[in-house]
Amino acid sequence: LVVWAPNLLLPNILAGKRIVPEFVPYAGSAQPIIAAARQILEDAAIRCQMEAELSRIHAQFFGRDPAIISAEVAAVAARGESVTNELLDEVVRTNYN
């Protein structure tokens, strides 16, 4: 099974969009990486936007134990039941609200 995803890094996957530069896998010269780093360091607006997006992602998971959620999902899958977004929402509501 091959899955194509527009993003490979976890922050971008969780955000559903590219918020940090991706160079994975990368075998070229260092110049594109240097250029991206320089842009982040020198452009306050880009840096602030990136920080805001990363903070938003962090807030979604802060205080939640992924082991509990994973165990619940694994138990559902082991019973042969479908793991849906609705199920995931219910697991989070049950354990964290």
Jmol script that loads the backbone (N, CA, C; Angstrom):
load data "model"
ATOM      1  N   LEU A   1       0.845  -1.175   0.000  1.00  0.00           N
ATOM      2  CA  LEU A   1       0.000   0.000   0.000  1.00  0.00           C
ATOM      3  C   LEU A   1       0.890   1.237   0.000  1.00  0.00           C
ATOM      4  N   VAL A   2       0.659   2.114  -0.931  1.00  0.00           N
ATOM      5  CA  VAL A   2       1.394   3.371  -1.005  1.00  0.00           C
ATOM      6  C   VAL A   2       0.410   4.499  -0.737  1.00  0.00           C
ATOM      7  N   VAL A   3       0.802   5.375   0.157  1.00  0.00           N
ATOM      8  CA  VAL A   3      -0.040   6.514   0.498  1.00  0.00           C
ATOM      9  C   VAL A   3       0.708   7.777   0.107  1.00  0.00           C
ATOM     10  N   TRP A   4       0.042   8.643  -0.624  1.00  0.00           N
ATOM     11  CA  TRP A   4       0.619   9.918  -0.976  1.00  0.00           C
ATOM     12  C   TRP A   4       0.073  10.967  -0.022  1.00  0.00           C
ATOM     13  N   ALA A   5       0.947  11.775   0.518  1.00  0.00           N
ATOM     14  CA  ALA A   5       0.529  12.854   1.408  1.00  0.00           C
ATOM     15  C   ALA A   5       1.243  14.129   0.983  1.00  0.00           C
ATOM     16  N   PRO A   6       0.555  15.247   1.011  1.00  0.00           N
ATOM     17  CA  PRO A   6       1.192  16.497   0.593  1.00  0.00           C
ATOM     18  C   PRO A   6       2.262  16.973   1.575  1.00  0.00           C
ATOM     19  N   ASN A   7       2.186  16.498   2.823  1.00  0.00           N
ATOM     20  CA  ASN A   7       3.151  16.898   3.844  1.00  0.00           C
ATOM     21  C   ASN A   7       3.722  15.668   4.525  1.00  0.00           C
ATOM     22  N   LEU A   8       4.986  15.767   4.920  1.00  0.00           N
ATOM     23  CA  LEU A   8       5.656  14.648   5.566  1.00  0.00           C
ATOM     24  C   LEU A   8       6.005  14.915   7.029  1.00  0.00           C
ATOM     25  N   LEU A   9       6.148  16.172   7.404  1.00  0.00           N
ATOM     26  CA  LEU A   9       6.513  16.500   8.778  1.00  0.00           C
ATOM     27  C   LEU A   9       5.271  16.628   9.651  1.00  0.00           C
ATOM     28  N   LEU A  10       5.372  16.128  10.878  1.00  0.00           N
ATOM     29  CA  LEU A  10       4.227  16.067  11.769  1.00  0.00           C
ATOM     30  C   LEU A  10       3.524  17.406  11.981  1.00  0.00           C
ATOM     31  N   PRO A  11       4.230  18.513  12.201  1.00  0.00           N
ATOM     32  CA  PRO A  11       3.504  19.774  12.380  1.00  0.00           C
ATOM     33  C   PRO A  11       2.622  20.119  11.174  1.00  0.00           C
ATOM     34  N   ASN A  12       3.126  19.853   9.977  1.00  0.00           N
ATOM     35  CA  ASN A  12       2.351  20.148   8.768  1.00  0.00           C
ATOM     36  C   ASN A  12       1.180  19.179   8.614  1.00  0.00           C
ATOM     37  N   ILE A  13       1.390  17.925   8.952  1.00  0.00           N
ATOM     38  CA  ILE A  13       0.304  16.941   8.875  1.00  0.00           C
ATOM     39  C   ILE A  13      -0.811  17.332   9.842  1.00  0.00           C
ATOM     40  N   LEU A  14      -0.452  17.668  11.072  1.00  0.00           N
ATOM     41  CA  LEU A  14      -1.453  18.033  12.070  1.00  0.00           C
ATOM     42  C   LEU A  14      -2.183  19.320  11.710  1.00  0.00           C
ATOM     43  N   ALA A  15      -1.463  20.250  11.095  1.00  0.00           N
ATOM     44  CA  ALA A  15      -2.077  21.522  10.704  1.00  0.00           C
ATOM     45  C   ALA A  15      -2.944  21.370   9.462  1.00  0.00           C
ATOM     46  N   GLY A  16      -2.670  20.332   8.660  1.00  0.00           N
ATOM     47  CA  GLY A  16      -3.400  20.169   7.408  1.00  0.00           C
ATOM     48  C   GLY A  16      -2.925  21.122   6.328  1.00  0.00           C
ATOM     49  N   LYS A  17      -1.770  21.710   6.565  1.00  0.00           N
ATOM     50  CA  LYS A  17      -1.178  22.632   5.600  1.00  0.00           C
ATOM     51  C   LYS A  17       0.291  22.793   5.955  1.00  0.00           C
ATOM     52  N   ARG A  18       1.049  23.361   5.050  1.00  0.00           N
ATOM     53  CA  ARG A  18       2.481  23.539   5.292  1.00  0.00           C
ATOM     54  C   ARG A  18       2.710  24.790   6.120  1.00  0.00           C
ATOM     55  N   ILE A  19       3.224  24.597   7.332  1.00  0.00           N
ATOM     56  CA  ILE A  19       3.556  25.740   8.188  1.00  0.00           C
ATOM     57  C   ILE A  19       5.049  25.804   8.476  1.00  0.00           C
ATOM     58  N   VAL A  20       5.749  24.685   8.303  1.00  0.00           N
ATOM     59  CA  VAL A  20       7.205  24.674   8.429  1.00  0.00           C
ATOM     60  C   VAL A  20       7.782  24.099   7.135  1.00  0.00           C
ATOM     61  N   PRO A  21       8.953  24.564   6.734  1.00  0.00           N
ATOM     62  CA  PRO A  21       9.552  24.045   5.499  1.00  0.00           C
ATOM     63  C   PRO A  21       9.848  22.551   5.618  1.00  0.00           C
ATOM     64  N   GLU A  22       9.726  21.862   4.496  1.00  0.00           N
ATOM     65  CA  GLU A  22      10.019  20.434   4.470  1.00  0.00           C
ATOM     66  C   GLU A  22      11.184  20.154   3.535  1.00  0.00           C
ATOM     67  N   PHE A  23      12.122  19.399   4.025  1.00  0.00           N
ATOM     68  CA  PHE A  23      13.284  18.981   3.235  1.00  0.00           C
ATOM     69  C   PHE A  23      13.528  17.483   3.434  1.00  0.00           C
ATOM     70  N   VAL A  24      12.456  16.725   3.641  1.00  0.00           N
ATOM     71  CA  VAL A  24      12.562  15.292   3.929  1.00  0.00           C
ATOM     72  C   VAL A  24      11.885  14.522   2.818  1.00  0.00           C
ATOM     73  N   PRO A  25      12.467  13.541   2.181  1.00  0.00           N
ATOM     74  CA  PRO A  25      13.908  13.266   2.211  1.00  0.00           C
ATOM     75  C   PRO A  25      14.623  14.307   1.365  1.00  0.00           C
ATOM     76  N   TYR A  26      15.874  14.565   1.673  1.00  0.00           N
ATOM     77  CA  TYR A  26      16.601  15.600   0.955  1.00  0.00           C
ATOM     78  C   TYR A  26      18.035  15.163   0.722  1.00  0.00           C
ATOM     79  N   ALA A  27      18.486  15.294  -0.508  1.00  0.00           N
ATOM     80  CA  ALA A  27      19.853  14.900  -0.842  1.00  0.00           C
ATOM     81  C   ALA A  27      20.550  15.953  -1.696  1.00  0.00           C
ATOM     82  N   GLY A  28      19.981  17.145  -1.760  1.00  0.00           N
ATOM     83  CA  GLY A  28      20.571  18.192  -2.597  1.00  0.00           C
ATOM     84  C   GLY A  28      21.581  19.017  -1.826  1.00  0.00           C
ATOM     85  N   SER A  29      21.857  20.186  -2.354  1.00  0.00           N
ATOM     86  CA  SER A  29      22.803  21.082  -1.685  1.00  0.00           C
ATOM     87  C   SER A  29      22.117  21.702  -0.464  1.00  0.00           C
ATOM     88  N   ALA A  30      22.910  22.322   0.369  1.00  0.00           N
ATOM     89  CA  ALA A  30      22.387  22.951   1.583  1.00  0.00           C
ATOM     90  C   ALA A  30      21.735  24.302   1.300  1.00  0.00           C
ATOM     91  N   GLN A  31      21.880  24.828   0.099  1.00  0.00           N
ATOM     92  CA  GLN A  31      21.405  26.180  -0.201  1.00  0.00           C
ATOM     93  C   GLN A  31      19.900  26.389   0.045  1.00  0.00           C
ATOM     94  N   PRO A  32      19.008  25.479  -0.378  1.00  0.00           N
ATOM     95  CA  PRO A  32      17.586  25.702  -0.088  1.00  0.00           C
ATOM     96  C   PRO A  32      17.275  25.710   1.410  1.00  0.00           C
ATOM     97  N   ILE A  33      17.980  24.903   2.161  1.00  0.00           N
ATOM     98  CA  ILE A  33      17.774  24.871   3.611  1.00  0.00           C
ATOM     99  C   ILE A  33      18.279  26.167   4.240  1.00  0.00           C
ATOM    100  N   ILE A  34      19.421  26.614   3.797  1.00  0.00           N
ATOM    101  CA  ILE A  34      19.976  27.875   4.292  1.00  0.00           C
ATOM    102  C   ILE A  34      19.046  29.033   3.961  1.00  0.00           C
ATOM    103  N   ALA A  35      18.512  29.051   2.741  1.00  0.00           N
ATOM    104  CA  ALA A  35      17.601  30.125   2.324  1.00  0.00           C
ATOM    105  C   ALA A  35      16.335  30.127   3.173  1.00  0.00           C
ATOM    106  N   ALA A  36      15.778  28.955   3.447  1.00  0.00           N
ATOM    107  CA  ALA A  36      14.563  28.873   4.268  1.00  0.00           C
ATOM    108  C   ALA A  36      14.847  29.321   5.692  1.00  0.00           C
ATOM    109  N   ALA A  37      15.959  28.887   6.252  1.00  0.00           N
ATOM    110  CA  ALA A  37      16.326  29.292   7.613  1.00  0.00           C
ATOM    111  C   ALA A  37      16.548  30.796   7.692  1.00  0.00           C
ATOM    112  N   ARG A  38      17.221  31.333   6.701  1.00  0.00           N
ATOM    113  CA  ARG A  38      17.484  32.779   6.674  1.00  0.00           C
ATOM    114  C   ARG A  38      16.167  33.552   6.612  1.00  0.00           C
ATOM    115  N   GLN A  39      15.236  33.083   5.788  1.00  0.00           N
ATOM    116  CA  GLN A  39      13.941  33.767   5.671  1.00  0.00           C
ATOM    117  C   GLN A  39      13.199  33.766   7.004  1.00  0.00           C
ATOM    118  N   ILE A  40      13.218  32.634   7.690  1.00  0.00           N
ATOM    119  CA  ILE A  40      12.541  32.543   8.992  1.00  0.00           C
ATOM    120  C   ILE A  40      13.209  33.466  10.007  1.00  0.00           C
ATOM    121  N   LEU A  41      14.515  33.483  10.020  1.00  0.00           N
ATOM    122  CA  LEU A  41      15.243  34.308  10.983  1.00  0.00           C
ATOM    123  C   LEU A  41      15.118  35.798  10.705  1.00  0.00           C
ATOM    124  N   GLU A  42      15.055  36.173   9.434  1.00  0.00           N
ATOM    125  CA  GLU A  42      15.080  37.594   9.069  1.00  0.00           C
ATOM    126  C   GLU A  42      13.706  38.225   8.894  1.00  0.00           C
ATOM    127  N   ASP A  43      12.665  37.421   8.678  1.00  0.00           N
ATOM    128  CA  ASP A  43      11.333  37.969   8.411  1.00  0.00           C
ATOM    129  C   ASP A  43      10.426  37.714   9.618  1.00  0.00           C
ATOM    130  N   ALA A  44      10.219  38.754  10.405  1.00  0.00           N
ATOM    131  CA  ALA A  44       9.431  38.631  11.634  1.00  0.00           C
ATOM    132  C   ALA A  44       7.994  38.188  11.355  1.00  0.00           C
ATOM    133  N   ALA A  45       7.408  38.635  10.262  1.00  0.00           N
ATOM    134  CA  ALA A  45       6.021  38.265   9.947  1.00  0.00           C
ATOM    135  C   ALA A  45       5.909  36.759   9.685  1.00  0.00           C
ATOM    136  N   ILE A  46       6.847  36.220   8.928  1.00  0.00           N
ATOM    137  CA  ILE A  46       6.840  34.776   8.658  1.00  0.00           C
ATOM    138  C   ILE A  46       7.051  34.009   9.948  1.00  0.00           C
ATOM    139  N   ARG A  47       8.009  34.466  10.751  1.00  0.00           N
ATOM    140  CA  ARG A  47       8.308  33.805  12.016  1.00  0.00           C
ATOM    141  C   ARG A  47       7.106  33.850  12.964  1.00  0.00           C
ATOM    142  N   CYS A  48       6.451  34.969  13.060  1.00  0.00           N
ATOM    143  CA  CYS A  48       5.275  35.103  13.937  1.00  0.00           C
ATOM    144  C   CYS A  48       4.133  34.207  13.474  1.00  0.00           C
ATOM    145  N   GLN A  49       3.912  34.140  12.166  1.00  0.00           N
ATOM    146  CA  GLN A  49       2.864  33.275  11.625  1.00  0.00           C
ATOM    147  C   GLN A  49       3.159  31.810  11.952  1.00  0.00           C
ATOM    148  N   MET A  50       4.411  31.406  11.780  1.00  0.00           N
ATOM    149  CA  MET A  50       4.809  30.035  12.071  1.00  0.00           C
ATOM    150  C   MET A  50       4.624  29.726  13.558  1.00  0.00           C
ATOM    151  N   GLU A  51       5.037  30.640  14.408  1.00  0.00           N
ATOM    152  CA  GLU A  51       4.890  30.460  15.850  1.00  0.00           C
ATOM    153  C   GLU A  51       3.416  30.355  16.243  1.00  0.00           C
ATOM    154  N   ALA A  52       2.563  31.175  15.639  1.00  0.00           N
ATOM    155  CA  ALA A  52       1.132  31.135  15.947  1.00  0.00           C
ATOM    156  C   ALA A  52       0.518  29.803  15.542  1.00  0.00           C
ATOM    157  N   GLU A  53       0.888  29.318  14.359  1.00  0.00           N
ATOM    158  CA  GLU A  53       0.358  28.030  13.890  1.00  0.00           C
ATOM    159  C   GLU A  53       0.839  26.886  14.772  1.00  0.00           C
ATOM    160  N   LEU A  54       2.110  26.907  15.151  1.00  0.00           N
ATOM    161  CA  LEU A  54       2.634  25.856  16.027  1.00  0.00           C
ATOM    162  C   LEU A  54       1.979  25.910  17.402  1.00  0.00           C
ATOM    163  N   SER A  55       1.712  27.099  17.901  1.00  0.00           N
ATOM    164  CA  SER A  55       1.014  27.244  19.186  1.00  0.00           C
ATOM    165  C   SER A  55      -0.405  26.696  19.109  1.00  0.00           C
ATOM    166  N   ARG A  56      -1.069  26.928  17.972  1.00  0.00           N
ATOM    167  CA  ARG A  56      -2.429  26.420  17.792  1.00  0.00           C
ATOM    168  C   ARG A  56      -2.431  24.892  17.824  1.00  0.00           C
ATOM    169  N   ILE A  57      -1.468  24.281  17.151  1.00  0.00           N
ATOM    170  CA  ILE A  57      -1.374  22.820  17.148  1.00  0.00           C
ATOM    171  C   ILE A  57      -1.080  22.315  18.554  1.00  0.00           C
ATOM    172  N   HIS A  58      -0.158  22.957  19.229  1.00  0.00           N
ATOM    173  CA  HIS A  58       0.199  22.554  20.592  1.00  0.00           C
ATOM    174  C   HIS A  58      -1.024  22.591  21.503  1.00  0.00           C
ATOM    175  N   ALA A  59      -1.817  23.624  21.388  1.00  0.00           N
ATOM    176  CA  ALA A  59      -2.995  23.772  22.246  1.00  0.00           C
ATOM    177  C   ALA A  59      -3.995  22.626  22.060  1.00  0.00           C
ATOM    178  N   GLN A  60      -4.061  22.075  20.854  1.00  0.00           N
ATOM    179  CA  GLN A  60      -4.990  20.969  20.597  1.00  0.00           C
ATOM    180  C   GLN A  60      -4.621  19.716  21.381  1.00  0.00           C
ATOM    181  N   PHE A  61      -3.349  19.551  21.689  1.00  0.00           N
ATOM    182  CA  PHE A  61      -2.882  18.327  22.311  1.00  0.00           C
ATOM    183  C   PHE A  61      -2.410  18.500  23.751  1.00  0.00           C
ATOM    184  N   PHE A  62      -2.274  19.723  24.210  1.00  0.00           N
ATOM    185  CA  PHE A  62      -1.750  19.979  25.541  1.00  0.00           C
ATOM    186  C   PHE A  62      -2.633  19.328  26.603  1.00  0.00           C
ATOM    187  N   GLY A  63      -2.013  18.590  27.501  1.00  0.00           N
ATOM    188  CA  GLY A  63      -2.736  17.967  28.596  1.00  0.00           C
ATOM    189  C   GLY A  63      -3.406  16.658  28.247  1.00  0.00           C
ATOM    190  N   ARG A  64      -3.215  16.181  27.049  1.00  0.00           N
ATOM    191  CA  ARG A  64      -3.816  14.917  26.631  1.00  0.00           C
ATOM    192  C   ARG A  64      -2.740  13.851  26.536  1.00  0.00           C
ATOM    193  N   ASP A  65      -3.068  12.677  27.007  1.00  0.00           N
ATOM    194  CA  ASP A  65      -2.120  11.562  26.961  1.00  0.00           C
ATOM    195  C   ASP A  65      -2.398  10.747  25.707  1.00  0.00           C
ATOM    196  N   PRO A  66      -1.503  10.789  24.725  1.00  0.00           N
ATOM    197  CA  PRO A  66      -1.749  10.054  23.487  1.00  0.00           C
ATOM    198  C   PRO A  66      -1.834   8.545  23.713  1.00  0.00           C
ATOM    199  N   ALA A  67      -1.247   8.036  24.791  1.00  0.00           N
ATOM    200  CA  ALA A  67      -1.323   6.601  25.074  1.00  0.00           C
ATOM    201  C   ALA A  67      -2.760   6.171  25.337  1.00  0.00           C
ATOM    202  N   ILE A  68      -3.515   7.006  26.042  1.00  0.00           N
ATOM    203  CA  ILE A  68      -4.915   6.675  26.328  1.00  0.00           C
ATOM    204  C   ILE A  68      -5.722   6.641  25.043  1.00  0.00           C
ATOM    205  N   ILE A  69      -5.562   7.657  24.234  1.00  0.00           N
ATOM    206  CA  ILE A  69      -6.295   7.719  22.967  1.00  0.00           C
ATOM    207  C   ILE A  69      -5.894   6.553  22.068  1.00  0.00           C
ATOM    208  N   SER A  70      -4.599   6.274  21.981  1.00  0.00           N
ATOM    209  CA  SER A  70      -4.123   5.166  21.140  1.00  0.00           C
ATOM    210  C   SER A  70      -4.678   3.835  21.618  1.00  0.00           C
ATOM    211  N   ALA A  71      -4.706   3.616  22.929  1.00  0.00           N
ATOM    212  CA  ALA A  71      -5.225   2.355  23.470  1.00  0.00           C
ATOM    213  C   ALA A  71      -6.700   2.186  23.140  1.00  0.00           C
ATOM    214  N   GLU A  72      -7.461   3.245  23.264  1.00  0.00           N
ATOM    215  CA  GLU A  72      -8.891   3.186  22.930  1.00  0.00           C
ATOM    216  C   GLU A  72      -9.094   2.852  21.455  1.00  0.00           C
ATOM    217  N   VAL A  73      -8.333   3.509  20.586  1.00  0.00           N
ATOM    218  CA  VAL A  73      -8.445   3.275  19.149  1.00  0.00           C
ATOM    219  C   VAL A  73      -8.006   1.854  18.807  1.00  0.00           C
ATOM    220  N   ALA A  74      -6.932   1.385  19.424  1.00  0.00           N
ATOM    221  CA  ALA A  74      -6.461   0.016  19.179  1.00  0.00           C
ATOM    222  C   ALA A  74      -7.510  -1.002  19.609  1.00  0.00           C
ATOM    223  N   ALA A  75      -8.179  -0.756  20.733  1.00  0.00           N
ATOM    224  CA  ALA A  75      -9.219  -1.671  21.205  1.00  0.00           C
ATOM    225  C   ALA A  75     -10.385  -1.721  20.226  1.00  0.00           C
ATOM    226  N   VAL A  76     -10.767  -0.593  19.707  1.00  0.00           N
ATOM    227  CA  VAL A  76     -11.852  -0.542  18.721  1.00  0.00           C
ATOM    228  C   VAL A  76     -11.461  -1.313  17.466  1.00  0.00           C
ATOM    229  N   ALA A  77     -10.252  -1.062  16.971  1.00  0.00           N
ATOM    230  CA  ALA A  77      -9.784  -1.750  15.769  1.00  0.00           C
ATOM    231  C   ALA A  77      -9.664  -3.249  16.004  1.00  0.00           C
ATOM    232  N   ALA A  78      -9.239  -3.659  17.205  1.00  0.00           N
ATOM    233  CA  ALA A  78      -9.102  -5.090  17.530  1.00  0.00           C
ATOM    234  C   ALA A  78     -10.457  -5.786  17.530  1.00  0.00           C
ATOM    235  N   ARG A  79     -11.512  -5.054  17.848  1.00  0.00           N
ATOM    236  CA  ARG A  79     -12.870  -5.626  17.807  1.00  0.00           C
ATOM    237  C   ARG A  79     -13.420  -5.669  16.388  1.00  0.00           C
ATOM    238  N   GLY A  80     -12.641  -5.138  15.437  1.00  0.00           N
ATOM    239  CA  GLY A  80     -13.075  -5.140  14.045  1.00  0.00           C
ATOM    240  C   GLY A  80     -13.989  -3.987  13.687  1.00  0.00           C
ATOM    241  N   GLU A  81     -14.079  -3.013  14.572  1.00  0.00           N
ATOM    242  CA  GLU A  81     -14.925  -1.852  14.322  1.00  0.00           C
ATOM    243  C   GLU A  81     -14.140  -0.792  13.564  1.00  0.00           C
ATOM    244  N   SER A  82     -14.854   0.071  12.868  1.00  0.00           N
ATOM    245  CA  SER A  82     -14.217   1.136  12.098  1.00  0.00           C
ATOM    246  C   SER A  82     -13.750   2.264  13.007  1.00  0.00           C
ATOM    247  N   VAL A  83     -12.592   2.777  12.711  1.00  0.00           N
ATOM    248  CA  VAL A  83     -12.077   3.944  13.420  1.00  0.00           C
ATOM    249  C   VAL A  83     -12.401   5.152  12.548  1.00  0.00           C
ATOM    250  N   THR A  84     -13.325   5.943  13.010  1.00  0.00           N
ATOM    251  CA  THR A  84     -13.790   7.110  12.261  1.00  0.00           C
ATOM    252  C   THR A  84     -13.438   8.388  13.018  1.00  0.00           C
ATOM    253  N   ASN A  85     -13.582   9.502  12.359  1.00  0.00           N
ATOM    254  CA  ASN A  85     -13.367  10.789  13.030  1.00  0.00           C
ATOM    255  C   ASN A  85     -14.352  10.963  14.177  1.00  0.00           C
ATOM    256  N   GLU A  86     -15.566  10.498  13.988  1.00  0.00           N
ATOM    257  CA  GLU A  86     -16.568  10.606  15.042  1.00  0.00           C
ATOM    258  C   GLU A  86     -16.145   9.799  16.269  1.00  0.00           C
ATOM    259  N   LEU A  87     -15.602   8.604  16.033  1.00  0.00           N
ATOM    260  CA  LEU A  87     -15.114   7.783  17.139  1.00  0.00           C
ATOM    261  C   LEU A  87     -13.981   8.486  17.869  1.00  0.00           C
ATOM    262  N   LEU A  88     -13.046   9.040  17.121  1.00  0.00           N
ATOM    263  CA  LEU A  88     -11.935   9.752  17.746  1.00  0.00           C
ATOM    264  C   LEU A  88     -12.431  10.929  18.579  1.00  0.00           C
ATOM    265  N   ASP A  89     -13.405  11.667  18.052  1.00  0.00           N
ATOM    266  CA  ASP A  89     -13.984  12.781  18.805  1.00  0.00           C
ATOM    267  C   ASP A  89     -14.596  12.286  20.104  1.00  0.00           C
ATOM    268  N   GLU A  90     -15.298  11.157  20.057  1.00  0.00           N
ATOM    269  CA  GLU A  90     -15.933  10.589  21.247  1.00  0.00           C
ATOM    270  C   GLU A  90     -14.888  10.145  22.270  1.00  0.00           C
ATOM    271  N   VAL A  91     -13.816   9.515  21.808  1.00  0.00           N
ATOM    272  CA  VAL A  91     -12.747   9.088  22.717  1.00  0.00           C
ATOM    273  C   VAL A  91     -12.155  10.296  23.445  1.00  0.00           C
ATOM    274  N   VAL A  92     -11.917  11.358  22.712  1.00  0.00           N
ATOM    275  CA  VAL A  92     -11.355  12.567  23.338  1.00  0.00           C
ATOM    276  C   VAL A  92     -12.363  13.169  24.318  1.00  0.00           C
ATOM    277  N   ARG A  93     -13.640  13.271  23.913  1.00  0.00           N
ATOM    278  CA  ARG A  93     -14.663  13.826  24.806  1.00  0.00           C
ATOM    279  C   ARG A  93     -14.767  12.998  26.082  1.00  0.00           C
ATOM    280  N   THR A  94     -14.769  11.685  25.955  1.00  0.00           N
ATOM    281  CA  THR A  94     -14.913  10.801  27.104  1.00  0.00           C
ATOM    282  C   THR A  94     -13.739  10.930  28.063  1.00  0.00           C
ATOM    283  N   ASN A  95     -12.537  11.071  27.533  1.00  0.00           N
ATOM    284  CA  ASN A  95     -11.353  11.077  28.378  1.00  0.00           C
ATOM    285  C   ASN A  95     -10.888  12.456  28.822  1.00  0.00           C
ATOM    286  N   TYR A  96     -11.355  13.512  28.180  1.00  0.00           N
ATOM    287  CA  TYR A  96     -10.797  14.824  28.483  1.00  0.00           C
ATOM    288  C   TYR A  96     -11.820  15.927  28.717  1.00  0.00           C
ATOM    289  N   ASN A  97     -13.076  15.627  28.745  1.00  0.00           N
ATOM    290  CA  ASN A  97     -14.064  16.696  29.019  1.00  0.00           C
ATOM    291  C   ASN A  97     -14.802  16.432  30.287  1.00  0.00           C
TER     292      ASN A  97
END
end "model"
wireframe off; spacefill off
backbone 0.3
color backbone group
